[in-house]
Amino acid sequence: MTRAKPSPSLPRRRLLQAALGAPLLLALAACSSKAPKPDQTIARPLPERDELTAFLVSGRFAVRHGEHSAAGGFSWRRAPEWRGTAANGGQSNVAQDRDQVFFYSPLGQTVAELVITPEGATLVADGRSESASSADTLVQRALGLELPLAGGADWLLARGGEVLNRDIAGRPQRIEDRGWRLDYAYPNDRPGALPERVVAVRLMDDVEVRLKLDEWEALGLEALTGRKP
């Protein structure tokens, strides 16, 4: 695959192919590669949902926007990253969340990578890269769609927003957040179980995102990257 090169503006259609379009994903086959797992680390037994801070989840997505629809696979890795900061005339290190998301074609080839940090977001597709101050801004500018990926990790864990309904085990079953309604299904009755299915619907129009979360992994301290204190 061609090494990524900075680009002031990725063509919207190419980015849409890379990030969303199932039939269009195949158009990138010439530069696709076998699907990797983001930054291999040692997995740990899964903790309770509210205690999980570093994780790797893989699954499938389907997006519907009006008459258009698309599907593919994805893997989402969240782990702290140590960053050096100046404080009181000295140097200190703080851990900041870093999200790394790979999008795959239905055949399992990597077609796009999205990295989200507190400083901004970068999307790499078709050998080119696009950056913005936030993931939401990047997706809106590059794809013309408002997809709230900046808070995606919390949504995967059924966190954030206003909980409208809880199931018999006390877990969030329906949440509203930033104009979206999210419905959750779980694989078993354990109160701390991680979600297995998520359906997100934007309330102002007919955008719908469906996620099937096939595999969760908890990441240990080995997931930390960068300089440690």
C-alpha distance (Angstrom), angle and dihedral (degrees) to the residues before:
residue distance angle dihedral
M1 . . .
T2 3.79 . .
R3 3.78 114.9 .
A4 3.78 112.0 -102.7
K5 3.79 115.4 -100.4
P6 3.80 125.9 -163.9
S7 3.77 113.6 -103.0
P8 3.79 127.1 -172.7
S9 3.80 90.8 -141.9
L10 3.77 129.5 3.9
P11 3.80 113.3 -143.2
R12 3.79 106.9 -97.3
R13 3.78 94.7 -131.6
R14 3.81 93.2 51.4
L15 3.80 91.6 49.5
L16 3.79 91.5 47.5
Q17 3.80 88.4 52.2
A18 3.78 90.6 49.8
A19 3.76 99.0 46.7
L20 3.78 107.0 30.1
G21 3.77 122.5 1.2
A22 3.80 114.5 99.5
P23 3.81 96.4 -167.9
L24 3.80 89.0 35.7
L25 3.79 93.3 50.9
L26 3.77 88.9 74.0
A27 3.79 89.2 62.4
L28 3.82 87.5 72.2
A29 3.80 94.1 54.4
A30 3.79 91.1 110.0
C31 3.81 91.1 68.0
S32 3.80 100.6 27.6
S33 3.78 125.5 114.3
K34 3.78 137.9 -164.2
A35 3.80 110.8 -69.0
P36 3.83 110.6 -96.8
K37 3.77 128.6 -160.3
P38 3.79 109.5 -116.7
D39 3.81 111.9 -103.7
Q40 3.80 103.6 -27.3
T41 3.81 113.3 -117.8
I42 3.78 137.6 164.6
A43 3.81 112.7 -82.7
R44 3.79 121.8 -135.2
P45 3.83 132.0 -158.3
L46 3.78 109.0 -79.2
P47 3.81 113.8 -97.4
E48 3.79 124.6 -153.2
R49 3.79 114.4 -63.1
D50 3.82 93.9 -109.1
E51 3.82 91.4 51.1
L52 3.80 98.2 50.4
T53 3.82 111.8 108.8
A54 3.83 105.3 153.3
F55 3.79 118.8 39.3
L56 3.78 149.1 144.4
V57 3.79 118.8 -141.1
S58 3.78 127.8 178.4
G59 3.76 130.2 -170.9
R60 3.77 147.1 113.9
F61 3.79 134.4 -68.1
A62 3.79 136.9 -158.8
V63 3.80 123.6 -168.6
R64 3.80 126.6 -166.0
H65 3.80 122.8 -171.8
G66 3.78 112.9 172.2
E67 3.78 108.1 -58.5
H68 3.80 92.6 -13.9
S69 3.79 124.2 89.1
A70 3.78 137.2 173.3
A71 3.79 140.0 177.9
G72 3.79 141.2 -171.1
G73 3.78 144.1 128.8
F74 3.78 133.4 -75.7
S75 3.79 143.8 -177.2
W76 3.80 122.6 -153.9
R77 3.79 122.3 -162.9
R78 3.81 121.9 -172.6
A79 3.79 119.5 -175.9
P80 3.81 136.4 145.1
E81 3.78 119.1 -98.2
W82 3.80 122.1 -156.8
R83 3.79 114.2 -126.0
G84 3.79 127.2 -175.3
T85 3.81 115.8 -129.3
A86 3.80 133.4 -179.9
A87 3.80 112.9 -115.3
N88 3.81 129.9 168.6
G89 3.76 91.2 -12.0
G90 3.81 92.4 -53.1
Q91 3.77 139.5 83.5
S92 3.80 123.6 -96.5
N93 3.79 133.6 173.7
V94 3.78 126.1 -131.8
A95 3.80 130.9 -177.6
Q96 3.79 115.7 -123.4
D97 3.79 127.6 -175.1
R98 3.78 115.0 -102.6
D99 3.81 121.3 -169.1
Q100 3.79 121.5 -162.0
V101 3.80 116.8 -172.5
F102 3.79 127.1 -175.3
F103 3.80 121.9 -165.2
Y104 3.80 118.9 -153.6
S105 3.77 134.9 -163.9
P106 3.83 119.2 -119.9
L107 3.82 85.9 -96.9
G108 3.81 92.1 57.0
Q109 3.81 100.0 -105.0
T110 3.79 120.9 140.1
V111 3.79 111.2 -113.4
A112 3.81 103.7 163.9
E113 3.80 142.8 10.8
L114 3.79 125.1 -155.5
V115 3.82 122.2 -167.1
I116 3.81 118.9 -168.7
T117 3.82 124.6 -169.2
P118 3.82 132.9 158.2
E119 3.82 87.5 -97.8
G120 3.81 95.4 56.3
A121 3.78 145.3 -72.7
T122 3.80 137.5 -82.7
L123 3.79 127.2 -160.2
V124 3.81 118.6 -162.8
A125 3.80 119.5 -166.8
D126 3.78 135.8 150.2
G127 3.81 91.6 4.8
R128 3.80 94.7 -56.2
S129 3.78 134.4 95.9
E130 3.78 135.9 -144.0
S131 3.81 124.5 -168.0
A132 3.80 134.5 -167.8
S133 3.78 140.2 167.6
S134 3.81 91.4 -97.6
A135 3.79 139.4 10.9
D136 3.80 91.4 -115.3
T137 3.80 91.8 53.0
L138 3.79 91.0 46.3
V139 3.80 94.6 51.3
Q140 3.80 92.4 44.8
R141 3.81 92.3 49.2
A142 3.78 97.3 41.5
L143 3.79 101.8 36.1
G144 3.77 104.4 22.3
L145 3.83 88.9 -125.5
E146 3.78 130.7 113.4
L147 3.80 104.2 -133.6
P148 3.83 113.8 159.2
L149 3.79 97.3 -136.8
A150 3.81 92.5 148.2
G151 3.80 89.0 75.5
G152 3.77 95.4 33.1
A153 3.80 96.4 112.8
D154 3.80 91.3 57.5
W155 3.78 90.9 47.1
L156 3.80 90.9 53.2
L157 3.81 88.0 56.4
A158 3.83 94.4 44.4
R159 3.80 91.4 -112.8
G160 3.77 132.9 136.8
G161 3.76 131.9 28.8
E162 3.80 125.5 56.7
V163 3.79 117.7 -42.8
L164 3.81 107.3 -136.6
N165 3.80 99.4 174.6
R166 3.79 136.7 16.7
D167 3.79 126.7 -163.1
I168 3.80 126.2 -125.2
A169 3.83 89.9 -83.8
G170 3.82 91.8 55.1
R171 3.81 94.8 -108.6
P172 3.82 122.8 138.8
Q173 3.80 107.8 -91.8
R174 3.80 99.3 169.6
I175 3.80 127.6 20.6
E176 3.80 133.0 177.1
D177 3.79 118.0 -153.6
R178 3.81 132.4 162.6
G179 3.79 94.2 -17.5
W180 3.80 95.7 -43.7
R181 3.81 131.0 109.7
L182 3.81 115.4 -147.9
D183 3.81 125.5 -165.4
Y184 3.81 121.0 -166.0
A185 3.80 135.9 -157.8
Y186 3.81 124.5 -170.3
P187 3.83 131.0 -153.1
N188 3.82 95.9 -128.4
D189 3.81 144.4 1.6
R190 3.82 96.8 -92.6
P191 3.83 108.6 126.4
G192 3.82 92.4 -136.5
A193 3.82 96.0 45.1
L194 3.79 118.1 135.2
P195 3.81 119.6 -119.0
E196 3.79 119.0 -90.2
R197 3.80 99.0 -172.7
V198 3.80 133.0 24.9
V199 3.80 127.1 -173.1
A200 3.82 114.6 -169.8
V201 3.81 119.9 -171.3
R202 3.78 123.9 -177.2
L203 3.80 107.3 -132.4
M204 3.81 97.4 -147.5
D205 3.83 95.7 58.9
D206 3.79 143.2 -6.3
V207 3.82 102.4 -72.2
E208 3.81 110.4 134.3
V209 3.81 129.3 -179.1
R210 3.81 121.1 -169.2
L211 3.81 122.0 -167.7
K212 3.80 129.0 -169.1
L213 3.82 108.2 -164.8
D214 3.79 105.2 -154.6
E215 3.81 103.8 172.5
W216 3.80 135.0 18.6
E217 3.81 125.4 -167.5
A218 3.80 126.9 -175.7
L219 3.80 113.1 -140.3
G220 3.81 122.2 -142.6
L221 3.79 130.1 -150.1
E222 3.80 88.6 -67.5
A223 3.80 86.0 76.6
L224 3.80 90.9 69.8
T225 3.78 112.0 104.6
G226 3.76 134.2 -169.3
R227 3.78 127.3 24.2
K228 3.81 117.0 -14.5
P229 3.82 125.4 -150.0
